[in-house]
Amino acid sequence: MSDTSWFVVVNPRAGALGNTLPRVRAALGAQGIEGEIAVPVSAHEMAAAVSEAADDGHTRFVAVGGDGTASLLADALLQRDWSEPPTFGILPAGSGSDFIRTFGFPQSLEEAAVHLTGDTTYPIDVAAVTGSWGTRRAINAIDAGVLGATVKRAEGLTRRLGRLRYQAAFWLTIPGFRPGDVRLTMDQRVWEGRAVTVVLANGQFFGGAVNIAPRATLVDGLLDVQVFACSRLRAIMLHPKAIRGLHLRDPAVHRFQSTAVVLETERPYPVEIDGDYLGETPVRVAVEPAALRFKI
């Protein structure tokens, strides 16, 4: 194994597997990239494959899939101790990847493969999300409330909709979602009030190119916290603004920054991270600064 070899983790549900694997091999070959490919069928199997690859000396890993696949790979990597942060790359497949939009990467697997060449990396923060499920890392965004409920609903919709699943799920979910009282305990303050959703962002985009956190960065050691303290109707009106990243001007949106957040709610709010529904509040989220080296 050379120092430039990648351990490539392919999500078998990202597109048609019969098509995705040949595309991955062709894209790597076109760039002259060496890679060992694994196709785990569960998070547990992924963690085992990553651990074995690390034991074999791999330090460069790439996720083929969407944000959920990348998030699971990051979690698997950070379940073990590293003397230096491992290198982490993404090839978008299936419904695509919002995380790489922060870097302006293309949504084409073949075009994104060029970013696996060379040695340039970017240190990125990761968020550790702790709740009833245990602890899971997030690379892009955590949502609790109507957006968490949206992801839960989207998981039941056909994947043929692609990234439109989340838009469809939002409009199906919001009419029946009732805002409740929330409490956020942050580094230097506590916020309490009624809110329809709470966003804890690391990256800038989610939900199919929605520019939810235009001021977020991946290197400041801080979560970009947004509280949508509004009614369902107001949330509907804010939706087109959020797509363009203009919602922060609205007085109903409260923005904070913090290294850690404890979120408690009057009633359990659905929680999602990086497009995967995890469970319900309460939840604690803490930044792990510069935990990975993202390949750019």
C-alpha positions, 0 to 999 in steps of 0.5 A: 500500500502506497502513501497515496492509496485510498480506502474507499467506502461505497454506500450500496444504496447510493444510486444503483450499485451495479452502476456506482461501483464501475463509475467509482473504479473508472473515476479513480482510474481516470485520475491515476488513483489507487484505492481499495474498495469496500461496500459495507451494508451497515454502520457496524460493518462500516466501522469494522471495515474502517478499523481493519483498514486503519490497522493495515496502515490506511490513513486516507479514506473516502466516502461514496454517497451522500452526507449520511455516508460521509457522516458515518465514515467520519464517525467510524474514523473518530471511534479510534485514536489517531496520532494525526487526524486521518485524511477524509474525502467525498465522492458524491453519489445518489442524492448528492452531498450538501457538505461539499457545496461549502467548498464549491465541489461539483455534484458529479462523482467523476468531476469530484474525483480530481479532488482526491489527487495531490496532497492539499487538505483542509482541517475541519471541525466535527460535532459529537452529538450525544443523545439516547442513541449514544454518540454520533459524529456530524460533519455538516448539520444537526436539526431538531424540530420540524426539520428533524421531523422532515428528515424522518418523513423523507426516509419513508419516501421513495429515493427516486425523488433524489434530493427532492425528497427533502423538499416534498417531506418538508411540505408534508410535515410542516402543517402538522408540526406544533412549535414548543418551548425549547431551552438551549444552554450554550457557552456564555448564555441560555436561550429559552422560548418557543421555536419550530426548529433549531439548527446547529450547523458546521457546514453552510448547506443542507436539504438539497442546496438550502443555504441554511448557515451562510456565515458558518465555517468549518475551522472556527471550533464553533457551532453556528446555532440558529433558532427559528422562533416562529409559527408554522406559517412564518416558517413557510414564509422563511423557507424561500429566504433560507434557500438563498441564505437570506433568512438571518435578516428576519427577526424571528431567527436568532443566531448564536455561536458556541463550542457546545450546546445542550438542547432541551425541549418541552416535548421530544423533538425529532433530531437528525444529523447529516440527513439521518434521523437519530431519535429525539431530544434532549441532545448535547452537541460539542465541537471536536476542532480540526478532527479530520483533514478534508481532501480538497 
